[in-house]
């Protein structure tokens, strides 16, 4: 026999919808856009360790991408 008392057959509320809309996510565009700015490294000078600017700047973009990704991860992860 079903209970007719009010409030006895309640279901738990659904969990809040996850939102990935954080302003920190815009920082992920930096490592994608900066290598496209060819005027930054479209030259032979300055040389660093004998390497032209094109090569050493390409290697410099790797830590830039890592730093941006780690920063966005740490600022947008759920706590608790």
ZADO-1210 file (C-alpha; in nm, 4 decimals, padded with zeros to 6 digits):
<atoms>
<atom x="00.0000" y="00.0000" z="00.0000" code="UNK" pos="1"/>
<atom x="00.1423" y="00.3383" z="-00.1007" code="UNK" pos="2"/>
<atom x="00.1933" y="00.6079" z="00.1550" code="UNK" pos="3"/>
<atom x="-00.0428" y="00.8992" z="00.1150" code="UNK" pos="4"/>
<atom x="00.1432" y="01.1342" z="00.3471" code="UNK" pos="5"/>
<atom x="00.2873" y="01.4369" z="00.1672" code="UNK" pos="6"/>
<atom x="00.6650" y="01.4526" z="00.1390" code="UNK" pos="7"/>
<atom x="00.7402" y="01.0834" z="00.1846" code="UNK" pos="8"/>
<atom x="00.8071" y="00.9963" z="-00.1796" code="UNK" pos="9"/>
<atom x="01.0491" y="01.2746" z="-00.2654" code="UNK" pos="10"/>
<atom x="01.3382" y="01.2082" z="-00.4975" code="UNK" pos="11"/>
<atom x="01.6692" y="01.3868" z="-00.4442" code="UNK" pos="12"/>
<atom x="01.7215" y="01.6976" z="-00.6569" code="UNK" pos="13"/>
<atom x="01.9357" y="01.6548" z="-00.9671" code="UNK" pos="14"/>
<atom x="02.3002" y="01.7638" z="-00.9386" code="UNK" pos="15"/>
<atom x="02.3756" y="02.1120" z="-01.0697" code="UNK" pos="16"/>
<atom x="02.4718" y="02.1258" z="-01.4352" code="UNK" pos="17"/>
<atom x="02.8440" y="02.1506" z="-01.4961" code="UNK" pos="18"/>
<atom x="02.9468" y="02.4762" z="-01.6514" code="UNK" pos="19"/>
<atom x="03.2742" y="02.5052" z="-01.8399" code="UNK" pos="20"/>
<atom x="03.2174" y="02.8717" z="-01.8989" code="UNK" pos="21"/>
<atom x="03.5099" y="03.0254" z="-01.7190" code="UNK" pos="22"/>
<atom x="03.7020" y="03.3306" z="-01.8264" code="UNK" pos="23"/>
<atom x="04.0210" y="03.1393" z="-01.7539" code="UNK" pos="24"/>
<atom x="03.9536" y="02.9196" z="-02.0589" code="UNK" pos="25"/>
<atom x="04.0363" y="03.2156" z="-02.2843" code="UNK" pos="26"/>
<atom x="04.3964" y="03.1789" z="-02.1730" code="UNK" pos="27"/>
<atom x="04.4129" y="02.8575" z="-02.3770" code="UNK" pos="28"/>
<atom x="04.3993" y="03.0703" z="-02.6930" code="UNK" pos="29"/>
<atom x="04.7391" y="03.2239" z="-02.6166" code="UNK" pos="30"/>
<atom x="04.9528" y="02.9179" z="-02.7071" code="UNK" pos="31"/>
<atom x="04.7458" y="02.8717" z="-03.0226" code="UNK" pos="32"/>
<atom x="04.7618" y="03.2324" z="-03.1428" code="UNK" pos="33"/>
<atom x="05.1163" y="03.3382" z="-03.0499" code="UNK" pos="34"/>
<atom x="05.2901" y="03.0956" z="-03.2928" code="UNK" pos="35"/>
<atom x="05.0709" y="03.2365" z="-03.5697" code="UNK" pos="36"/>
<atom x="05.2223" y="03.5813" z="-03.5202" code="UNK" pos="37"/>
<atom x="05.5096" y="03.5231" z="-03.7593" code="UNK" pos="38"/>
<atom x="05.6429" y="03.8775" z="-03.7363" code="UNK" pos="39"/>
<atom x="05.7744" y="03.7831" z="-03.3909" code="UNK" pos="40"/>
<atom x="06.0246" y="03.5304" z="-03.5261" code="UNK" pos="41"/>
<atom x="06.0475" y="03.5846" z="-03.9023" code="UNK" pos="42"/>
<atom x="06.4125" y="03.6825" z="-03.8886" code="UNK" pos="43"/>
<atom x="06.7574" y="03.5328" z="-03.8562" code="UNK" pos="44"/>
<atom x="06.8551" y="03.7612" z="-03.5691" code="UNK" pos="45"/>
<atom x="06.8763" y="03.7509" z="-03.2718" code="UNK" pos="46"/>
<atom x="07.0633" y="03.4245" z="-03.2453" code="UNK" pos="47"/>
<atom x="07.0644" y="03.2292" z="-02.9236" code="UNK" pos="48"/>
<atom x="07.3328" y="02.9659" z="-02.8884" code="UNK" pos="49"/>
<atom x="07.3914" y="02.9764" z="-03.2624" code="UNK" pos="50"/>
<atom x="07.0249" y="02.9062" z="-03.3417" code="UNK" pos="51"/>
<atom x="06.8250" y="03.1564" z="-03.5484" code="UNK" pos="52"/>
<atom x="06.5280" y="03.3235" z="-03.3821" code="UNK" pos="53"/>
<atom x="06.2808" y="03.0989" z="-03.5643" code="UNK" pos="54"/>
<atom x="06.4094" y="02.7813" z="-03.4001" code="UNK" pos="55"/>
<atom x="06.4617" y="02.8968" z="-03.0447" code="UNK" pos="56"/>
<atom x="06.1297" y="03.0802" z="-03.0381" code="UNK" pos="57"/>
<atom x="05.9517" y="02.7627" z="-03.1492" code="UNK" pos="58"/>
<atom x="06.1074" y="02.5889" z="-02.8508" code="UNK" pos="59"/>
<atom x="06.0042" y="02.8804" z="-02.6266" code="UNK" pos="60"/>
<atom x="05.6403" y="02.8321" z="-02.7256" code="UNK" pos="61"/>
<atom x="05.6362" y="02.4870" z="-02.5629" code="UNK" pos="62"/>
<atom x="05.6790" y="02.6142" z="-02.2035" code="UNK" pos="63"/>
<atom x="05.4319" y="02.8935" z="-02.2828" code="UNK" pos="64"/>
<atom x="05.1687" y="02.6339" z="-02.3715" code="UNK" pos="65"/>
<atom x="05.2456" y="02.4260" z="-02.0641" code="UNK" pos="66"/>
<atom x="05.2222" y="02.7255" z="-01.8296" code="UNK" pos="67"/>
<atom x="04.8912" y="02.8401" z="-01.9800" code="UNK" pos="68"/>
<atom x="04.7421" y="02.4904" z="-01.9636" code="UNK" pos="69"/>
<atom x="04.8477" y="02.4314" z="-01.6018" code="UNK" pos="70"/>
<atom x="04.7208" y="02.7728" z="-01.4957" code="UNK" pos="71"/>
<atom x="04.3797" y="02.7156" z="-01.6560" code="UNK" pos="72"/>
<atom x="04.3571" y="02.3682" z="-01.5026" code="UNK" pos="73"/>
<atom x="04.4354" y="02.4924" z="-01.1537" code="UNK" pos="74"/>
<atom x="04.1979" y="02.7866" z="-01.1741" code="UNK" pos="75"/>
<atom x="03.9013" y="02.5917" z="-01.3154" code="UNK" pos="76"/>
<atom x="03.9141" y="02.2570" z="-01.1327" code="UNK" pos="77"/>
<atom x="03.6381" y="02.1726" z="-00.8916" code="UNK" pos="78"/>
<atom x="03.7336" y="02.1873" z="-00.5288" code="UNK" pos="79"/>
<atom x="03.6076" y="01.9466" z="-00.2699" code="UNK" pos="80"/>
</atoms>
